Amino acid sequence: MAFVDILLFAAVAVFLGYRLWRMLGTHEADRPLRKRRSEEDDVVVPIRPRATPSQSESAVENETEKPKDLDEDRFLQGATLAFRKIVEAYAIGDLSVLHKLLEGPLLETFEETISKRKKAKKILEIDVDRIVTAEVLDKREEAGKVYITVRFVSEQCLVTRNTKGKLLEGDPDRYVEVTDIWTFSRPLPSADPNWKLVATQLPED
């Protein structure tokens, strides 16, 4: 009976890990691609509006509070850095990074799935080769917070191994195109330029 329980637990862990991976993105047809060129170290999603010489600090701060005035290009630069960091931190189970960049029920889901994966003694490897596109889909204010939803299209390689390095799932030489829709948020008003990932969703077919 103990052996059967272990098998059932492992099956549940694999299922939950797969569901979270699906939640992180929709995967297109496999195709070989080059390896990732570089890795970014920034873990901040910064956003500051472009100021003119005549603007005061208070005026700039007030602009920051309005979603319609956000500098989308600069925001997307920070969001893209955060995207890479979140995917990497989820793969290696770096909770310290995830606590900086996520909050709410989504953070709890990530923590639970990482814990189950560790108990199942599985290692997840995700290599984001490049971000193909990143675009803002929606900006809104709600209950004292501003929310920005972004669609990322990236090229990734995902494999799962056991603790001895044996390949369990995936192909380390094959990449797929992945579409993710993520929503970032921060409170208003706030002098803190950092945003948190609060929701992910699967794109509609």
C-alpha angles and dihedrals in degrees: 000000000000090000091050091050091053091051091049092049092050091049092051091049092051091049094050092046091051092049092052091047088052089049089055092060153329115259125219128203115311119259134166114253137171123273122266112280102210144354125233121220100198116110098181129098098208126190128180125156119239108261128211120220091254095056120101124219091255091052091051091049091051091052090053089063095060117082092205090059097050117125098241096191093055092042091053091051090058093041091053091053089049091049092058092045094049094049091047094046091049091052096050095034096243101167094176091065093042091053089056095050106031136051143174126022092337091063090049090052091052091048093050094048093048090050092051091047091053092049089051087052094235128144121212121205121192122177115190102202096185144333106248096189139351120189137168112244101177143005123191146152120229133165094347096313136099118224127197121188118204132189114214124192111193141163112239143172116209127185136163124213136177122243090271092058097254113150112245103167138007135020118271090207098050128078131195134201111249129195117204128181111200131176121212124194144182134174125264126257099029136144089200109102093199122110128200129216106239105166143019128192141182114251117245115258 
